[in-house]
Amino acid sequence: MRTLKTEKLPVATSEDVVAVRQAVRTQAQGLRFSLVDQTKLVTAASEIARNTVLYGGGGIVEIEVLENSPRRGLRLTFEDHGPGIPDLAEALKDGYTTGTGLGLGLGGARRLVNEFEIRSQPGMGTWVRLARWI
Amino acid sequence: MERIPIIKMAEFLLVSIQVDMHDKLALTLQDDLTNQIVKSHARGVLIDISSLEIVDSFIGRMLANIAAMSKVLDAQTVVVGMRPAVAITLVELGMSLTGVRTALDVGRGMDLLREALGAPAGVEANGVDANAQD
């Protein structure tokens, strides 16, 4: 697997969430994702970016354009150094929320991508990686 | 301060969201609309989202909140113009927008609002009351 392009963006404010959505959209268009696939990936990115801001105290995202011949894809890796998630299995269930949201963020985002991986430890922050292939 | 404009037309409030809203802007719109319903005695709210490339759980919740609040304030809300890719993604995300009336475009949305307020859609009163037999 080759990395063709990589870009890092801050994810600290609600304006940053918009910037992440736009950057993911641009890369997905560059890869000629279908409109539905673009929309799914951008929506998933928006959910995870918001979690990074609200619950992770801000962090960064790395956007990578990958080639795993013959397929190409986009991989997003979000990382924060916030309080972490004590019970990941619970957090991935629909309806789980510690904040004011609907609790659709993590579980919903997972349904919108092809690959989803999350690592978190209380006190150590959270790491979420999503990928969608064309 | 950045704001989404709200247009008053007869007893309706019209909003067309033309920008990729960050969360604070969405919350401001929610507050502004609620205040405007009371201030202008509006009976209906039409929100055009045909320019929105994504609706994530936050924006979805904002739309549901506006619909619920307008109902409490004796006004109807119709959301119009959702793009097909957005609809597919929203459902997969787990949001069905229960309680939010939707229409395909502005014209049909206005018909829905007029109907909800008791006037026959798209037809001027001509002395014959279709509901007279009720």
Interface residues (C-beta under 8 A of the other chain):
Chain A: T13 S14 E15 V17 V18 R21 Q22 R25 L35 V36 Q38 T39 K40 V42 T43 S46 E47 R50 D94 G101 L102 L104 G105 G107 G108 A109 R111 L112
Chain B: D20 M21 H22 D23 K24 E53 I54 V55 D56 S57 F58 G60 R61 R83 P84 A85 V86 I88 T89 E92 L93 G94 M95
